[in-house]
Amino acid sequence: MDTTGILDEALQRLHSSGPERLGRLTNHAPMAVEALAAHGRSGAVHRWLDLYTPKLEEFPSRVEAVTAANWQSALGDSRRAADWIDHFGREIADRPWRDVLTEWWPRLLPGLYGGSTHPVIRVGHAVRTLLAAERTEAAGTGGVTGPRLTELAHGLGYWSARFHPVGGLAPLPGTRSAASALDAVVPIAERDGGFAARLGRVTGLPVWAATVTDPDEAHGRLTELVRAATHRYATHGHGEETMLVHAATAPNAVLRTLPALPRVLWAPSLRAAWTASAAVTAMYAPDAPVAYSPPGTFTPEEVFERALTHGDEHVIKLTDTALDVGDERALAAALRSIELSEPPAGPR
C-alpha cells in the first residue's frame, strides 16, 4: 500500500468534486487511483488523474443537513449527496470509523443496487486503504490519514444518496456452486435501457447460499462468488463490456469490507452481494458465451501494467479484482476486458 502520500494527495484533489457527473454517471477516479496505489503504481496516479479530471464536476449544492431525526426521509434522495457526505464527515470526525461503518452498513446494505452498485464499490476501496493504513501504523511506517477517512465519508454519503432497494424477487431453482448458480441466472427479456430500467425487469434469481449463517462459511462463499464472477467475464463480458464488470467488483467490494465489520454482519453481506452479482448478470447477459484464450502468459504485474496503459477505469478496477483472485482464469478475464473496452480518448 502507498506510504508516499501520493494517494492522499489524489484523494484531496478529488474531494472537491462530486460523486457523479452529468446527473447519472459515477466519478470513478477515487476507486481507480486507490487501485493504482494498492498495486504499487503510485507514480502513475497523478498522471492518470490529470487525464480523468476534465470529466469531473464541482461538488454538489447542499439542501438541508442530515440529522438523527431526518436521515430516513433523506435516504435515497440523490439531491442530498452533499448533505449525506457532510453528515458522514461529522460522524467520522466524532467516532472511530469502524463504529460508523458498523452502524450504517446494515442500514445501507439493502440499497446497494443504487448508482449501479458504484457506491458500495467506492466504500470497498476506501475500507481497503483504511485497513492497510492501520497495518502500516501497527508496523510503525504510516497510519490512517484525514483524506482516507474523508474518502470513506464520501463513499458512505454517495451510497446513502443513491440508496435503492430491490424486493419481491421470486426464488428460482439454484445450485451448490457460485459458478453454476450464475449460469442458472435467467436473462431479462428486454435487454435495453439503463441500469435502473433493467433492474426493474429482474423478477427472480436462483437461490444460492441462502441458508448460510456461519460467518466463516459466508466469507468462503463470498470469496467463491467473486472468483466465479471474475472468471465468467472472460467468456461473457461481450454481453456488455462495462456493466458486467460490476458482477465481480460489487461482491469484491463487500468481501474487502468484511474484516472491518462484526462477524454477525457477514452472512447478510453475502446475501446482498449475491443478489447484486446475479442481478447484473441477468441484466447484461449475452445470448451465448464465447471461448476465450489470452494472447500469451503474463504475470499479474504485467496484466496490471496493460490495464494501466489502456487507462479505462473499469478495466483497471476489474484487473484489480482479478489480481485479488489471483489465478490464470482471473488474469484472462482482465485481459479480455482490455480487449473488449474502448480506450479513453486522449494520450496515455
N, C-alpha and C positions, 0 to 999 in steps of 0.2 A: 504494500500500500504506500501511496505517495507520502513522504515526510518532508518534501521540499517546500511546501507551502503553495505550490502551483495550483493544486486543486482548490484550496481555499480562495486563492485569487480569482479563479474562474467562477466559483460559486458567488463570490461577492459581485462580480460583473453581472451575473445573471439575475441576482435578486432584485434588481431594479426593473426587470422585465416581467410581464405577466406569464401565467402558466399556459396560455393559449394565444393563438393568433387567428385573425380572420373569423373570430367568433366561434370556431369549432375545432381548429387544428391544434394539436398539442405542441408545446415547446419541449422538444426532446433534448435540448442541449444539456441540462443538468444530468440527465441519465447517461448521455454519451460521454461527457467529459469524465464522469466518475468511472465509467468502464475503461477509458483510456488510462486513467491514473492507476486503477486496480491492476492493470496488466503491464505496468512498468513503462507506459508511454506518456509520462507527464510532459516530456519535452515537446510533444505534439499537441498538447491541449489548447494552448492559446492560438496556434496556427489554425487548428480545426475550428475553434470558436470564432475566429475572425471571419471565416468564410460563412459561418452559420448566422452570425449576428444580424445581417440585413433582414432576415426573416422575422426577427423578434419585434414585439410591440411593447409599448410602455406598460408599466404596472397599472392595473385597472383602478377605476374610481371606487371609493368607499361609499356604502349605502347607509349602514347602521351597525353599530358594534354588536358582535355576537356575545351573548352572556349566558350564564347558567339558566336564566329564566326563559330565553327565547331561542336557544340553539335548535330545538326540534323543528320550529317553523322555518328556520333558515337552511335546514338540511336539504340538499339537492337544488338549491336556488343558485344557478350559475352566475347571476348578477352579484352574488355576495362573495366571490372568490377573495377579494381583498379583505373583507371583513373576517372571513374564516382564517386567512393567513395571519392577520393581526392577532386573532384570538389564540391561535396555537403559538405564536411568538410570545405572547404573555404567559401562557401556560408553561412553556418550556423554560422560560426565564425564572419562573417561580418554583418549579418542581423538577426532579430528575426526569430526563427524557424517557426513560423506560417506564416510569409511572404514568406519564401522559399517554404513551403508546398503549400500555396495558388497559387503561381506562377506555380509550377510544377505539381500539381495534375491534372489539365485539360489536360496538355501535356501527362502525363503518363497513364491516365485513359483508353484510347482506347487500350493500350497494356498490360492490367493487366493479360492477359492469359499466358504470358511468364513465364518460370520457374514453370510451373504447379500451378500458382497463388500464389506461396510461397512469392514472393517479396512484393505483396500488404499485405499479411498476416503479414509479418515481420514489415512493416510500421505501420499496425494497432496496433500491440503490442507496438511499440516504441511510437506512439502517446498516447496510453492509459497511459503509465508510465509518459510521459511528462505532460499530463493533471492532473494526480494525484499529480505530484510534484508541479505543480502550486497551487493546492488546499492546499497542506500541507504548502507551502510557505505563502499563504494568512492566514493560521491559526497559523503561526509562529513556525512551527515544522519541517521545511525542505525546499526544493526548488529544482529547476532544476539544474542538475549537468552535468559536462562535459561528462561523459560516456553515459548518456541518450541522450544528443544531438548528440554525435558521433554515437550512435546506429541508430538514425534517418537518419544520413548521409549514414550509411551502407545500410539501407533498401532502401532508395531512389536510391542509386547508383546501388544496385543489380537489382532493378526494371528497371532502365534505360538500363542496360546492357542486360537484358533479355526481353526487350520490344517486345511484339509480338501481333499485332492487329488481329482482326477477322472481316471479312467483307463478304458481299454477302449472308447473311443468309436469307432464304425465311421466311416471316411471316406466321406461321401456325395458325389455329384457337386456340384461347385462352379461358381463363375462368376468372371469377372475383377473386377467391381466389388464394393465392400463392400455397396452398396445391394441389388444383385441377389442377393448371397450371403445377406443377411439375409432377403430374400424367399423364398429357397430352403429356409430352415430349416423342418423338419417339426415341427409342434406335438406335444407328448406326448399320448398318447391320453386319459389321465385327468388333467384339469387341476383338481385339488383338493388340499387339504392345504398344508402349509407349504413353505418353500424347500427344506429338506433332503429331504423326501419327493419333491418334484417333481424335484429334481436327480438323484435315484436312478433316475428313469424316463427320463432322457435317454440314449439308447443310440448315437446317431450325429449328426454335424453335417457340413454341407457343408465341403468343403476350400476354404480361401481364404488366399492369401498364405503357403502352407506352405513354399514354396521360397525365400522371401526371406532373404537373408543379408547384404546390404549395409545398413549402419546408416542411411544417408540414405533409402534406399528404405523401410526399416522405419518410420522416422519419418513419411514421407509416407503410407504405407498406414495407419498408426495414426491419423493426422490424418483421413484419409478415412473410417475406421471411426467415429470419434467424430461426424463430420458426418452420416454416413448414419444412425446410430442415433438421433441427436438429431432429424433430420428425420422419421424414421419414427414418432416418438412422436406427432406431430400427427394421424396417421391410424390409429394402432394403440394409442394409450395407453389407450383404453377397455377393452382386454383386462384390465388391472389397473393402475389409475392410479398406484399407488405403486411396485410392484415393477418395472414396465417402465422406470421412471426409471433403474434400475441398468444397463440395456443401454447407456446412454450415459455415465453418470457413472463407472462402473468403468473402462472403457477410457480415459476422460479423466484419471482419476487416474494411470494408468500413463503416459500421454502427458506429464503435468505432471512426472513424476519423471525422465523420460529425461535432461534436461540435467544432473542430478546424478549420473548413472551413467556408467561406462565404455561406450564405443560398442559393445563386444563383447556387451553385455547387451541391446541394443536389439531385435534380431531375436527372441530368446526372449521378450522382453516383449510384442512384437506378437502372437506365437502364443498366449500365455496370455490376453491381452486379447480376442482374437477368440473364443477358447473361452468366456470368461465372457460376453461380449455375446451370442453365438449361443445359449448355454445358457439365459440369461434369456429370450431371445426364444422359444425352444422351450417354456419352462415357463409362460409367461403370455400367449402369443399369443391374440388374439381370433379368432373364427370368420371374420371378414372385416374389411377396413379400411373406414373411413368417410371421406368427403370432409370437409375442414375448411377454413374460411376464417376468419381472425381478424376480430374485430369492429372493424376500423379499422387505421390505420397508426400505429405507435408507435416512438419511438426506443428504443435499448437501455436508456437510463436510465429511461424511462417504464415499460418492461416490468419492470425490476428493482424499481422502486417498487411496482408492482402485486403482485409476488411478496412483497415485504416486508409490504405491507398485508394480504395473505392470511395470511401467517405460517407456513404449514406448512413444515417443514424440508426435505421432499423437493421441494416446489415451489421453494424458494429454491435448492437445490442443482442442480436441473435448469436453472433460469434462469441460474445461474452458468455452467454448461457451455454453454448456448445463447449466452451472451454471448462465450464463448471462440470458438465457431464464427462468430458474428457476422453471419450473413446473415438474410434475411427469413424463410426457412423455419424456421430455428432459433428465431427470435423467435416465430413462430407456434406452434411446439411448446411453448415456455414458456407462452404464453397459453392453450394447450389444457390444460396441466397445472393452471393456475389454475382453469379452468372445471370440470375433472373432479374435483379434490381437495376434500375436505371441509375447511373452515377449522378450525383448532384451537378448542377451547372456550375461552371467556373473552374479555375485551376485547383489542383490538389497537391 
